[in-house]
Amino acid sequence: PGDLKYGDEVEYILCRLDHENKRVQCSLRGVELVNQLKEQESVMVSSRNLQCTWHPEYTAYMIEGTPSDAYGGLAEDLLKIESNMAMRRSRIISALHEDEAVLTLTSFPMLGVSPQATFPPSQPGGQFAASQYVSDDVINPHPRFQTMTQNIRERRGRNVSMTVPIYRDKHPTKVNGKEVNSVHMDCQAFGMGMCCLQVTFQATSSSEARHLYDHMAVCAPVFLALTAATPILKGMLVDTDVRWNVISGSVDCRTPAEEGLEECDPSPDPELAGDGVRRISKSRYSTISTYLCNCKSGVNPHTSTAKYNDVPVTIDQEMYDQCKSNGLDELLSQHIGHLFIRDPMICFKERIELDDTKDTDHFENIQSTNWNTVRFKAPPPKQEGKAQIGWRTEFRPMEVSLTDFENAAYTIFIVLLSRVILAFDLNLYVPISKLDENMETAHKIGAAAKNKFWWRRHMAPPDEKECNCDDMSTCKIHGDQDSSELMTIEQILNGNGSYYPGLRPMINAYMDMIEVDPVSIAEISKYLDFVSMKASGELLTTSSWMRQFVSSHPAYKFDSVVSEEIAYDLAVECEAISRGKKPAPELLGEHQIQDAGSIPPYNKPLGGAGSFNVSKDVLGNLVSKYSQRFHQVSRKRKLMAEITQKEKELGALRSELNTLTVAASPALNAKSDSEGERPTKIRL
């Protein structure tokens, strides 16, 4: 267990709440806040596990926060995750203006609706995105982000274009008096301005990282649907629940010829990878295209990935041949060859001429801009004075949730699931074609509770004793141990008949096997129960909850339009829930959220000589005040102790009196009866 290291990444949206006009705006202060938070971390004196790392994101209204150090491989580390996330939120809150709020929303609902969607207000257009809806002011001003935006657009030869159908309510949706059926988005900010929750595991070897890569990829559509939180785009309720396809389109750098569009100019351009005409089936932000692990050297036919890689994969032949000639195996060579069908989107001139034996920047320029549901990460160059970072697998599909409790719950579930896959040697493989189908299913409204996903029937070889057929090979359930069927997420997580126990029971068995203490199990189970209840539909996804909020709002006209007033009230509600100021049992169950604003953002160091500078008079008055208060508190405590003692003594006396009274009663009654007189009253 001590070998495991992992960490989470949470992305945040900065909002300005205009209470007077009932308007929510995305606040373009992200860069300023990141610098302020970094400065505060640098001067803070504390243990590393109380520090955070802050990163800028693509848009100027986003920031990313991570723990400074990885969590360890002990059960108790799982119980640190929520408090660390709450600490991060607390620190952001401490840096906000009075009219600002920080929200873990996947998508800002009003982006692209009007210039008033940002603060300061901004006009659409600019040299980098050339958008008719969004200003370049929304892009983080760092040259990396601006240049990447322009390069994607120029490589395509046109703006990016994403179209999402509008949810059909009782009345048609109209914009400027015209009926519309879809939301159109034309720049990178619509996708890369979305927030997510990511978890990265460090593996013990490249083989283990590759194994996790494959099996986490199978889980990706399930957890995308479970965390669904994107029902509103550009001020409209849409007919999808998650963000993925929008982001995919927002960074799609393919030329028309690479997309296979019939009306395209097929003329090659030698300056582009593949001359710009090589057919590429997916955006650079997509599901995985091929499994990566050569499990047990392919000896076991049930885990041999050749059986499940059933979709053709485009590769760069030169890169593939170079990998093979340098001793890499077939699957890894294919994986890297597939990465290099893309052009790098940005390269700083100072980093062009590098020694590739010592620096990995050239590889990372391609690797880091291939955004898949999971990422296989090689060790970076060793930094002097720091421990060597190993092989890692990054789990990337999850949408960010409103509260730290929810985000911690999904993180804990994924971490434990990764351990279960390795410890029990589970086999989750389904064909890539079915994995792609699952990803589309995850986009459907209410998919977490209503839809079914292709899932493997047997995570381990079935036992003949489990089958009622005379010949197991003829059994529909047990005959093909590599078969898959359509299951709900509740069945996938909680079990489906005797042949498939479910991921959650496997996690429980794992914790029992490694003998996690009962107190920790009870605490961890709160998070696991929450995820199971999401899967069963007992709790709403964030997306379903938002739809209910909008549809029940007094200003909603049942036309799928989310007005400024509705968006403002939604943002206010989201902040109240995220800070524990308002319960949301339909979203969180009985769990109570602690207000991150009440958590001290930074611990105070225990200073010594020279740690403060006050005059003797001020110090004397301060000591005198606390001396008086101490004696008052001390006297009160002593009096309370005396009262407690006297009450005990009085209780003992009352008990003795009652005993004597009961004992004397029969004798008195007997005398009274014999003499025919009334009993004598005893005066105390």
C-alpha positions in Angstrom: 0.0 0.0 0.0 2.9 2.4 0.7 3.9 2.4 -2.9 0.7 4.1 -4.1 0.8 7.8 -4.7 -2.1 9.8 -6.2 -3.5 13.2 -6.4 -6.5 15.1 -7.6 -7.0 18.3 -9.7 -10.1 20.5 -9.2 -11.0 23.3 -11.6 -13.0 26.3 -10.4 -15.0 29.1 -12.1 -14.8 32.6 -10.7 -18.2 34.4 -10.8 -19.4 37.9 -10.0 -22.8 38.2 -8.6 -24.6 41.4 -9.5 -27.3 41.4 -6.9 -28.8 44.6 -7.9 -29.4 43.5 -11.5 -29.8 39.8 -10.7 -27.0 38.9 -13.1 -24.2 36.4 -12.8 -21.0 37.1 -14.8 -17.7 35.1 -15.1 -15.0 37.2 -13.4 -11.9 37.6 -15.6 -9.6 37.7 -12.6 -8.2 34.2 -12.8 -4.6 35.1 -13.5 -4.6 37.8 -10.8 -6.0 35.3 -8.3 -3.6 32.5 -9.2 -0.6 34.9 -8.7 -2.1 36.1 -5.4 -2.6 32.5 -4.1 0.8 31.4 -5.2 2.4 34.3 -3.4 0.5 33.4 -0.2 1.6 29.8 -0.5 5.2 30.9 -0.9 5.3 32.9 2.4 3.2 30.5 4.4 5.1 28.5 7.0 3.6 25.1 7.4 3.9 21.5 6.7 3.7 20.5 3.1 0.4 18.6 3.5 -1.3 21.9 4.3 -0.1 23.6 1.1 -1.7 23.8 -2.3 -0.5 24.3 -5.8 -2.3 26.8 -8.1 -2.3 26.8 -11.9 -3.8 29.1 -14.5 -6.3 27.5 -17.0 -7.4 28.3 -20.5 -9.9 31.0 -19.7 -9.3 34.0 -17.6 -12.2 33.0 -15.3 -10.8 29.6 -14.3 -8.2 28.4 -11.9 -6.9 24.9 -11.0 -6.0 23.8 -7.5 -4.1 20.6 -6.4 -2.6 19.4 -3.2 1.2 20.2 -3.1 2.1 16.7 -2.2 0.6 13.4 -3.4 -1.6 11.4 -1.1 -0.1 8.2 0.3 -1.2 4.6 0.1 -2.8 4.3 3.5 -6.6 4.1 4.1 -6.3 7.2 6.3 -5.1 9.2 3.3 -8.5 8.7 1.7 -10.0 10.6 4.5 -7.8 13.7 4.0 -9.1 14.3 0.5 -12.3 16.2 1.3 -10.6 18.4 4.0 -7.9 19.3 1.5 -10.4 20.2 -1.1 -12.3 22.3 1.4 -9.0 24.1 2.4 -8.4 25.0 -1.3 -11.9 26.4 -1.6 -11.3 28.3 1.7 -8.2 29.9 0.3 -9.9 31.0 -2.9 -12.8 32.5 -0.9 -10.3 34.5 1.2 -8.9 36.1 -2.0 -12.3 37.0 -3.6 -13.9 40.4 -3.8 -17.1 41.0 -1.8 -19.3 40.5 -4.9 -17.5 37.4 -6.1 -18.1 33.7 -5.6 -16.1 30.6 -6.5 -18.1 27.7 -8.0 -17.2 24.2 -9.0 -19.4 24.3 -12.1 -18.5 22.3 -15.1 -19.7 25.0 -17.5 -20.5 28.7 -17.1 -24.2 28.7 -18.3 -24.2 32.2 -19.9 -20.9 32.2 -21.8 -21.5 33.6 -25.3 -25.0 35.0 -24.6 -24.0 38.7 -24.4 -21.1 41.0 -23.6 -22.5 41.2 -20.0 -21.7 37.5 -19.5 -18.2 38.6 -18.4 -16.9 41.1 -15.9 -15.6 43.4 -17.1 -18.1 43.2 -20.1 -16.4 42.2 -23.3 -17.3 42.4 -27.0 -17.1 39.3 -29.2 -14.2 38.9 -31.6 -10.5 39.2 -31.6 -7.4 38.1 -33.6 -7.0 34.7 -31.8 -10.5 33.1 -31.7 -12.3 35.3 -34.2 -15.5 34.4 -32.5 -18.9 36.0 -33.2 -20.0 35.2 -29.6 -17.0 35.4 -27.3 -14.2 38.0 -26.8 -10.5 37.2 -26.8 -10.6 38.8 -23.4 -12.0 35.5 -22.1 -8.7 33.7 -23.0 -6.0 33.6 -20.4 -3.5 36.3 -21.7 -0.5 33.9 -21.5 0.9 33.4 -25.0 0.5 29.6 -24.8 -3.3 29.8 -24.7 -3.7 32.6 -27.3 -1.3 31.0 -29.7 -2.9 27.6 -29.4 -6.3 29.1 -30.1 -5.1 30.8 -33.3 -3.0 27.8 -34.4 -6.0 25.4 -34.2 -8.2 27.8 -36.1 -5.5 28.4 -38.8 -4.6 24.7 -39.2 -8.3 23.9 -39.7 -8.7 26.7 -42.2 -11.8 27.8 -40.4 -13.3 28.3 -36.9 -14.0 25.4 -34.8 -17.8 24.6 -34.8 -19.8 22.7 -32.2 -23.6 22.3 -32.5 -25.7 20.8 -29.7 -29.5 20.2 -30.1 -31.7 22.2 -27.8 -33.9 20.3 -25.3 -37.5 20.3 -26.6 -39.8 21.6 -23.9 -43.5 22.5 -24.2 -42.9 25.6 -26.3 -40.4 26.2 -29.2 -37.2 28.1 -28.5 -36.9 31.5 -30.1 -33.9 33.8 -30.5 -34.6 37.3 -31.8 -38.1 36.1 -32.8 -36.8 33.1 -34.9 -37.3 29.5 -33.8 -34.0 27.7 -33.2 -33.3 24.0 -32.7 -29.6 23.9 -31.7 -26.9 25.9 -29.9 -24.0 26.9 -32.0 -20.5 27.6 -30.6 -17.5 28.7 -32.6 -14.4 29.0 -30.4 -12.2 27.1 -28.0 -13.5 28.9 -24.9 -16.8 27.1 -25.1 -15.0 23.8 -24.5 -11.7 24.6 -22.8 -13.6 27.0 -20.5 -15.2 23.9 -18.9 -14.1 22.5 -15.6 -13.5 18.9 -14.5 -12.2 16.7 -11.8 -9.1 14.6 -12.6 -7.2 11.9 -10.6 -3.7 10.7 -11.3 -2.1 7.5 -10.0 1.6 6.7 -9.8 2.2 3.1 -10.7 5.0 0.8 -9.6 6.1 0.2 -13.3 5.2 1.1 -16.8 3.4 -2.2 -17.1 1.1 -1.4 -14.2 0.5 2.1 -15.6 -0.5 0.6 -18.9 -2.8 -1.9 -17.2 -4.5 0.9 -15.3 -4.7 3.0 -18.5 -6.8 0.3 -20.3 -9.1 -0.6 -17.4 -9.7 3.0 -16.4 -10.5 3.8 -20.0 -13.3 1.2 -19.8 -14.7 3.0 -16.7 -14.5 6.5 -18.2 -18.0 6.7 -19.9 -19.6 5.4 -16.7 -18.1 8.1 -14.5 -18.7 10.7 -17.1 -22.4 9.9 -16.9 -22.4 9.6 -13.1 -20.9 13.1 -12.7 -23.0 14.7 -15.4 -23.2 18.5 -14.8 -23.6 20.2 -18.2 -27.3 20.7 -19.1 -27.0 24.4 -20.0 -24.9 25.9 -22.9 -25.0 29.5 -24.1 -28.1 30.2 -22.0 -30.1 27.2 -23.3 -31.2 23.9 -21.9 -29.7 21.4 -24.3 -30.5 17.8 -25.2 -27.3 16.4 -23.6 -26.0 16.1 -20.1 -22.2 16.2 -20.3 -19.4 18.4 -21.7 -17.2 15.9 -23.6 -18.2 16.4 -27.2 -18.2 20.2 -26.9 -14.6 20.2 -25.7 -13.7 17.7 -28.4 -15.0 20.0 -31.0 -13.4 23.1 -29.5 -9.8 21.8 -30.1 -10.5 19.8 -33.2 -7.6 20.9 -35.4 -8.3 18.5 -38.3 -8.4 19.9 -41.9 -11.5 19.1 -44.0 -9.5 16.4 -45.7 -8.5 14.8 -42.4 -12.1 14.8 -41.3 -13.1 13.1 -44.6 -15.5 15.8 -45.7 -16.6 15.3 -49.3 -16.5 19.0 -50.3 -12.9 19.5 -49.2 -9.8 20.4 -51.2 -7.6 17.2 -51.1 -4.4 19.2 -52.0 -1.5 18.1 -49.7 0.2 20.7 -47.5 3.8 19.5 -46.8 4.0 21.7 -43.7 1.4 19.7 -41.9 1.6 16.3 -40.3 0.5 13.7 -42.9 0.4 16.6 -45.4 -2.9 17.6 -43.9 -4.8 14.9 -45.9 -4.3 11.7 -43.9 -7.7 10.5 -42.6 -8.1 11.0 -38.9 -11.3 9.7 -37.3 -11.3 11.6 -34.0 -10.5 15.0 -32.6 -7.3 15.2 -30.5 -9.7 15.4 -27.5 -11.5 12.1 -27.5 -11.8 8.6 -26.2 -8.8 6.3 -26.5 -8.3 4.8 -29.9 -6.4 1.7 -28.8 -5.7 -0.3 -25.7 -2.1 -0.1 -24.5 -1.4 -3.0 -22.2 0.2 -6.2 -23.4 -1.2 -8.1 -20.4 1.0 -11.2 -19.5 2.7 -10.8 -22.9 -0.5 -11.9 -24.7 -0.3 -15.4 -23.4 -3.8 -15.3 -21.9 -6.3 -14.9 -24.9 -8.9 -13.3 -22.6 -6.7 -10.3 -21.8 -4.9 -10.1 -25.1 -5.7 -6.6 -26.3 -5.5 -7.6 -30.0 -9.0 -9.1 -29.4 -10.5 -5.8 -28.2 -8.7 -3.3 -30.5 -11.4 -3.7 -33.1 -11.3 -0.2 -34.6 -8.6 0.8 -37.2 -6.0 3.2 -35.8 -4.2 5.8 -37.8 -0.5 6.0 -37.1 2.5 8.0 -38.2 4.6 5.3 -39.9 7.9 7.0 -39.4 7.4 7.4 -35.6 6.1 3.9 -35.3 9.1 2.5 -37.1 11.5 4.5 -34.9 9.8 3.2 -31.8 10.0 -0.4 -33.0 13.6 -0.1 -34.0 14.5 1.2 -30.5 13.0 -1.9 -28.8 9.4 -0.7 -27.9 6.7 -3.4 -28.2 3.9 -3.4 -30.8 1.2 -1.8 -28.7 3.4 1.0 -27.2 4.8 1.8 -30.7 1.3 2.0 -32.1 0.2 4.2 -29.2 3.1 6.7 -29.7 2.7 6.5 -33.5 -0.9 7.4 -33.1 0.0 10.5 -30.9 2.3 11.8 -33.6 -0.4 12.0 -36.4 -1.0 15.4 -34.9 1.0 18.6 -35.2 2.2 20.3 -32.0 -0.1 23.2 -31.3 2.5 25.5 -29.7 6.3 25.6 -29.3 8.3 28.4 -27.7 11.2 29.4 -29.8 13.6 29.1 -26.8 12.6 25.4 -26.5 13.1 24.3 -30.1 16.8 23.2 -30.0 16.9 20.7 -27.1 18.9 17.6 -26.1 16.2 15.0 -26.4 18.3 12.6 -24.3 17.9 14.9 -21.3 14.6 16.8 -22.0 11.1 15.6 -22.9 9.6 18.9 -24.0 9.3 17.8 -27.6 7.4 14.7 -26.7 5.2 16.5 -24.1 4.3 19.1 -26.7 2.4 16.3 -28.5 1.5 14.2 -25.5 0.0 17.0 -23.5 -2.3 18.2 -26.4 -3.7 14.7 -27.0 -6.5 14.9 -24.5 -8.1 11.4 -24.0 -10.3 10.0 -21.3 -7.1 8.6 -19.8 -3.5 9.5 -20.3 -0.4 7.3 -20.0 2.4 9.5 -18.5 6.1 8.7 -18.6 8.5 9.8 -15.8 9.7 13.4 -16.3 13.5 14.2 -16.1 14.8 13.9 -12.6 15.0 17.2 -10.8 17.8 17.8 -8.4 16.8 17.5 -4.7 13.4 16.0 -5.5 12.2 12.4 -5.6 11.9 10.9 -9.0 8.3 10.9 -10.3 7.3 7.5 -11.8 5.0 6.1 -14.4 1.5 7.5 -14.0 -2.1 7.1 -15.3 -4.4 10.1 -15.4 -8.2 9.6 -15.2 -9.8 12.5 -17.0 -13.5 12.1 -17.9 -15.3 13.3 -14.7 -17.2 16.5 -14.5 -16.6 18.6 -11.5 -19.4 18.6 -8.8 -20.8 21.4 -6.7 -19.3 20.4 -3.4 -16.0 19.1 -2.0 -17.8 16.1 -0.5 -19.0 15.0 -4.0 -15.6 15.5 -5.6 -13.9 13.7 -2.7 -16.4 10.8 -3.0 -15.7 10.2 -6.7 -11.9 10.5 -6.1 -12.1 7.9 -3.3 -14.2 5.5 -5.4 -11.8 5.7 -8.3 -8.7 5.3 -6.1 -10.1 2.2 -4.5 -11.3 0.9 -7.8 -7.8 1.1 -9.2 -6.5 -0.9 -6.2 -9.2 -3.5 -6.7 -8.4 -3.9 -10.4 -4.8 -4.6 -9.6 -5.2 -6.7 -6.4 -7.9 -9.0 -7.8 -6.4 -9.0 -11.3 -9.8 -8.0 -12.8 -10.5 -8.1 -16.5 -12.8 -5.3 -17.6 -12.0 -5.3 -21.4 -14.8 -4.6 -23.9 -14.1 -3.9 -27.6 -13.0 -0.3 -28.5 -16.1 0.0 -30.7 -18.4 -0.6 -27.7 -16.3 1.8 -25.6 -17.0 4.5 -28.2 -20.7 3.6 -28.1 -20.7 3.9 -24.3 -19.2 7.4 -24.6 -22.1 8.6 -26.8 -24.6 7.0 -24.4 -23.0 9.0 -21.5 -24.1 12.2 -23.3 -27.8 11.3 -23.1 -30.1 13.1 -20.6 -30.3 11.1 -17.4 -28.0 8.4 -18.7 -26.7 7.7 -15.2 -30.0 6.3 -14.1 -31.8 5.4 -17.3 -29.5 4.2 -20.0 -27.4 1.0 -20.4 -23.7 0.6 -21.2 -21.8 -2.2 -22.7 -20.0 -4.0 -19.8 -18.2 -7.2 -19.4 -20.2 -10.1 -17.8 -17.2 -11.8 -16.1 -14.4 -9.8 -14.5 -12.8 -13.2 -13.7 -13.1 -16.6 -15.5 -16.5 -18.1 -14.5 -16.6 -21.3 -12.4 -18.5 -24.2 -13.8 -20.3 -24.4 -10.5 -21.9 -21.1 -11.2 -23.6 -22.5 -14.4 -26.8 -24.5 -14.4 -26.3 -25.9 -17.9 -25.0 -29.4 -18.4 -22.4 -28.0 -20.8 -21.2 -24.5 -19.8 -19.9 -23.8 -23.3 -23.5 -23.7 -24.5 -24.6 -21.3 -21.8 -25.6 -17.8 -22.9 -24.2 -16.2 -19.7 -21.2 -18.4 -19.0 -20.3 -19.9 -22.4 -18.2 -16.9 -23.6 -16.2 -15.4 -20.7 -15.2 -12.5 -22.8 -18.8 -11.5 -23.6 -20.4 -8.2 -22.7 -24.0 -7.1 -22.2 -25.9 -3.9 -21.7 -26.1 -2.9 -18.1 -27.3 0.1 -16.1 -24.7 1.9 -14.1 -26.5 0.7 -11.0 -25.8 -2.9 -12.2 -22.2 -2.1 -13.1 -21.5 -0.6 -9.7 -23.8 -2.6 -7.4 -24.1 -6.0 -9.1 -26.1 -7.8 -11.7 -27.1 -11.3 -10.8 -24.9 -14.1 -9.5 -22.4 -13.9 -12.4 -21.5 -10.3 -12.0 -20.9 -9.1 -8.4 -20.5 -5.4 -9.1 -17.6 -2.9 -8.5 -18.8 -1.7 -5.1 -19.0 -5.1 -3.5 -15.5 -5.8 -4.9 -14.3 -2.6 -3.2 -15.8 -3.7 0.1 -14.2 -7.2 -0.2 -10.8 -5.5 -0.9 -11.1 -3.3 2.2 -12.0 -6.4 4.3 -9.1 -8.3 2.8 -6.5 -5.7 3.6 -8.1 -5.3 7.1 -9.0 -1.6 7.0 -10.0 -0.7 10.6 -13.8 -0.4 11.3 -13.7 3.3 12.0 -12.0 4.1 8.7 -14.4 1.8 6.8 -17.4 3.5 8.3 -16.1 6.9 7.2 -15.1 5.7 3.7 -18.4 4.0 3.3 -20.2 7.4 3.5 -18.5 8.3 0.2 -19.0 5.0 -1.4 -22.6 4.9 -0.5 -23.1 8.3 -2.1 -21.7 7.1 -5.4 -23.8 4.0 -5.2 -26.9 6.1 -4.6 -26.1 8.2 -7.6 -25.9 5.1 -9.7 -29.3 3.8 -8.4 -31.0 7.1 -9.1 -31.8 7.7 -5.4 -29.8 10.9 -5.7 -29.9 13.2 -8.7 -26.9 14.0 -10.9 -25.9 17.6 -10.9 -27.3 17.9 -14.4 -30.7 16.5 -13.4 -30.8 18.8 -10.4 -30.1 21.9 -12.5 -32.8 20.9 -15.0 -35.3 20.6 -12.1 -34.2 24.0 -10.7 -34.6 25.7 -14.1 -38.0 24.1 -14.9 -39.4 25.0 -11.5 -38.2 28.6 -11.6 -41.1 31.2 -11.7 -39.4 33.0 -14.6 -39.0 29.9 -16.8 -41.3 29.8 -19.8 -40.9 26.2 -20.8 -39.0 27.1 -23.9 -35.5 25.9 -22.9 -34.3 29.5 -22.5 -32.3 30.2 -19.3 -32.7 33.9 -18.7 -30.2 36.1 -16.8 -32.5 36.0 -13.7 -32.7 32.2 -13.8 -28.9 31.9 -14.2 -28.3 34.3 -11.4 -30.6 32.4 -9.0 -29.0 29.2 -10.1 -25.5 30.5 -9.3 -26.7 31.8 -5.9 -28.2 28.4 -5.1 -25.1 26.6 -6.2 -22.9 28.7 -4.0 -25.2 28.2 -1.0 -25.1 24.4 -1.5 -21.4 24.3 -2.1 -20.8 26.2 1.2 -23.3 24.2 3.3 -25.6 27.2 3.8 -28.5 25.3 2.2 -29.2 21.6 2.3 -29.8 19.7 -1.0 -31.0 16.2 0.1 -32.0 15.3 -3.5 -28.4 16.0 -4.6 -26.4 15.0 -1.5 -28.6 12.9 0.7 -28.2 13.5 4.4 -24.7 14.7 4.2 -24.0 18.1 5.7 -21.4 20.3 3.9 -19.1 22.4 6.0 -18.9 26.0 5.0 -15.4 26.5 3.5 -15.7 30.2 4.2 -15.6 29.4 7.9 -12.4 27.3 7.6 -9.2 29.4 8.4 -7.5 29.5 5.0 -4.0 29.6 6.4 -2.6 28.3 9.7 -0.7 30.7 11.8 2.9 29.7 12.7 4.1 29.5 16.3 6.5 32.4 16.3 9.3 33.1 18.7 11.6 36.1 19.2 10.9 38.9 16.7 7.8 37.2 15.4 5.6 40.3 16.3 6.3 44.0 17.1 4.0 45.7 19.7 4.7 48.3 22.4 5.0 47.5 26.1 1.7 49.3 26.8 -0.2 47.3 24.2 1.3 44.1 25.4 0.6 45.0 29.0 -3.1 45.8 28.3 -3.4 42.6 26.3 -1.9 40.4 29.1 -4.0 42.2 31.8 -7.2 41.6 29.8 -6.5 37.9 29.4 -5.4 37.6 33.0 -8.7 38.9 34.2 -10.6 36.6 31.7 -8.5 33.6 32.8 -9.3 34.1 36.5 -13.0 34.6 35.7 -13.1 31.4 33.6 -11.0 29.6 36.3 -13.4 30.6 39.1 -16.4 29.7 37.0 -14.9 26.2 36.3 -14.2 25.7 40.0 -17.8 26.8 41.0 -19.3 24.4 38.4 -17.2 21.6 39.8 -18.3 22.4 43.4 -22.0 22.5 42.3 -21.6 19.2 40.6 -20.1 17.7 43.7 -22.8 19.2 46.0 -25.5 17.9 43.6 -24.0 14.4 43.9 -24.0 14.7 47.8 -27.6 16.0 47.7 -28.6 13.1 45.5 -27.1 10.6 47.9 -29.0 12.2 50.9 -32.3 12.1 48.9 -31.6 8.4 48.1 -31.0 7.6 51.8 -34.2 9.5 52.8 -36.3 7.6 50.3 -34.9 4.3 51.6 -35.8 5.2 55.2 -39.2 6.4 54.2 -40.0 3.2 52.4 -38.7 1.1 55.3 -40.7 2.9 57.9 -44.0 2.8 56.0 -45.1 -0.8 56.9 -44.5 -0.4 60.6 -46.6 2.8 60.7 -49.3 1.3 58.7 -49.4 -1.7 61.1 -49.8 0.4 64.2 -52.5 2.5 62.6 -54.5 -0.6 61.8 -54.2 -2.1 65.2 -55.2 1.0 67.1 -57.8 2.2 64.7 -56.0 5.5 64.4 -54.7 7.5 61.5 -51.0 7.2 60.9 -48.8 9.8 62.6 -47.3 12.3 60.3 -43.6 12.5 60.4 -42.2 16.0 60.4 -38.7 16.3 58.8 
